[in-house]
């Protein structure tokens, strides 16, 4: 028998998944918690504003922890990360078209519907939705997401390209599609990046464990295609960042 407590108790690692929304981050987070037995310490200030909580960071400098946060790169974010003793930062991203459809799926979930305020508004992933959104047809809902949410997603990537260079430890850029195409080997590489011991038995147990988390996957790919006008709108948004087209489009 092996003991996760004995293996990782004295590691002193702060693993942060800095991620675009709807990129499978919760699933990866749960796998890392299961493998390491680290405590999940919520490092964001509040659900509506995805930003680091300075008080939590200061209390967690030497703790083993793992968490996810949908935060854009900034001097403040880097300062908080560098406050930690041994941060391991994973920057998780995904193709924009897949996130757009996952956004729309989420917009029809009970979790989002229950968060509307008394005036009929809800803030999700940097965009303000009102209840009139539900009177739009599918294509117009997608158009709304492309117009108001996609620029935020592009800025997420660009901001971390800029500010990740200021993080005191090496960061890992993780492509959602690449990770889930070669799940086991990519998870091992993730463990190595975090400078944790690779325990084959524990890896098999972790990857085989069923978490109550649904991956943001397409069930019917034929219903998840953007039309030409929508694709062109994304291309227009990416034209100022030509290096991102291959990664995000």
N, C-alpha and C positions, 0 to 999 in steps of 0.2 A: 504494500500500500504506500502511496505517496501523500505528502501533506503539502497543500498549497500554502498553508501558513508558514511552514518551515522553509519552503523554497523561496517565497517572495517577501516575507515579513520585513526583512532588513534592506530591501532593494533601494528605497528612497527614490521613487519615480513619480512624476506628475504628468500623466498622459492626458493630453487635450486633443479632442477631435474638433478642429475648427472647420466648419462645413457649410456648404450651401444647404438650404432646406430640401427635403425629399430626396436625399442621396443615400439612404440606407444607414445613416449614422447611428440610429438607435439600435439597429441590429448589431452593428460592429461594436458599439459600446457594450452591449450585453455580453457579447462574446469575450471581450477584454475583461469585463468584471468577472465572468465565470472562470476565465483562465488564471487571472492574477489574484482573485479574492480581494482586490483593492476596494476601498470604499468609494462609492460615487458621491462626490461632494459637488453640489450645484454651484458653479462659479459665476453664473450670470446674475445680474442685478435684479431683473424681474422678467416675467414671461413676455410682456409686450415690447420691452426694449432689450434687445439682445446685446448686452454689454457686460464686461467683467465687474464683479463686485469687489472693490478694493479691500473691504474688511475680511471677506472670505479668503481672498488671496493671501493676505498677511497672516491669517491663522493657519494656512495650509502650506507654508514655505517648505517644511521638511516632512510633510505627510506623503504616504502613498495614496494617490488619488487617480481617478479617471472620470472624465466628463466630456460632454459635447456642448458646443455653443455655436449658434448661427451669428457670428460677429464678423464685420468687415475689418480689414486691416487698418490700423491707425497707430499713431505714436502712443496713445493711451493703452491700446491693446498690447502692444509690444512691451511697454513698461510693466504691465501687470504680469505678462508671461515671464519676463526676465527677473521679476521679483522672486519667482519660484526657484528652488535650489537646483533642480534637475529636470526641467521641462522637456517632454517629448511631444512635439507638435505635429499632428497629422492634418494636412489640409486636404479635405475631401471635396471632390467636384464631380460633375456629371453632365452629359449632353443636355443642352437647353430644351430640346424638343421633349425629352422624357420628363424633365422636371415640370414643364408646362402642363402636360397631361396629369401628372401626379398632383400638381396644384389644383387643377380643376376637380379631380376626384376628392381631394381634401375639402374643397369649397362646398361640397355637397354632403359632407360628413356631419354627424350630430355634434362632434367636438367643436367645429367651427360655428355652426348655427346657434349653439347655446352661449357663444361669447359676444353676440351683438349687444351693444349698449341700448339704453332707452331711446336714443335718437335714431337707432337703426344702422349703426356703423360698427365695423370691426376692423382692427388692424392686424394683418397677417403678413409676415415675411416682408415688411417694408411697404406694403400696399394697403390702401384703405378701401374696403368693400362696403357697399350699402345693400340693403335688401332688394333694391331694384335690379341688382346683378342677376337675381334668379328669374327675372322676366325676360332675360336675353336668351336667344337660342344658343346651341352649343358653339357654333363658330364665333359668335360675338363674345361669348364668355372667354374663348381662347384668345380672341383679339384683345380683349381687356387685359388679360394676363400678360400677353406679349408687350402691350404698350406700357403697362405700369410696373410689372414685376421683373421682366427680363432685364431692363437696365440695371436694377439692383443686383441681379445675379452676375451680370458682366462686371459691375464694379467690385463685387466680392472678389472675383478672381484677380482683377487688375490690382486691387488694393493690396492683396496678399503677395502678389508678385513683387510689389514695391517694398512692403514693410517686412516681409519674412526674412529679408537679408539682414535685418537688424536684430533678429532673435539670436540669443547667445549660444544656442545649441542648434545642431543640424535639424532641419524640418524634412518631413516626407510628404510629397504630393501624391495623393492616392486617387486614381481614376476608378469610379464606381464600376464601369463596364469591365475593365481589366481585372479588378478584384474579384468580381463574382463569376468570371469565366474560368478562373483558375483558383478557386476558393481556398483550397488547402495550402498550396504553395505560397499564395499571397498572404495568407494569415501567418504562416511561418516567417515570412519576410517582415511582416508587421511586428511580430514578437522580437525578432532580431533587432529591428530598428529601435525598439523600446529598451534594448539592452537587457532583456530578460532571458532566462535559461529556456532553451527549447526542450520541452519534456514531451516526448512522443505520445505517451499514454494520456497525458493531460490534454494534449491537442486533440486526440481522437475523441476523448470524452466531451470536450468543449464543443467541437464541431458537430457532434452527434446529438447534443442537447437541444431539445425543442423549446424555443422561447416563444412567449405569447406576443410576437411582433410580426407584423405583415410587411414583407419587402415591397417596395414601390415598383412592382413589375407590371408589364403589359400582359393582360390575359388574351386579348384579341388584337394582334398587331395591326390588322386591317382597319381597326377603328381608332388607331392611335397615330394616324398620319396627318401632318399639317398640310393645308392646301398650298398652292404655289404662292399666293399673295402673302400668306402668313410666313412662309419660308423667306420670301424677299424682305419682309419687314425685319426679320432677325438678321439677315445679311446686311441690311442698311445699318443696324445698330452695331454690328461687328466691324464695319468698314474702317473705323478709326483704330481698330486693334486687329490687324490682319493676321498676327501670329496666333490669335485665339480661335480662328475659324475652324481649324482642324481639330482642336481640343474640345470645343464647346458646341459645334454645329453638326 
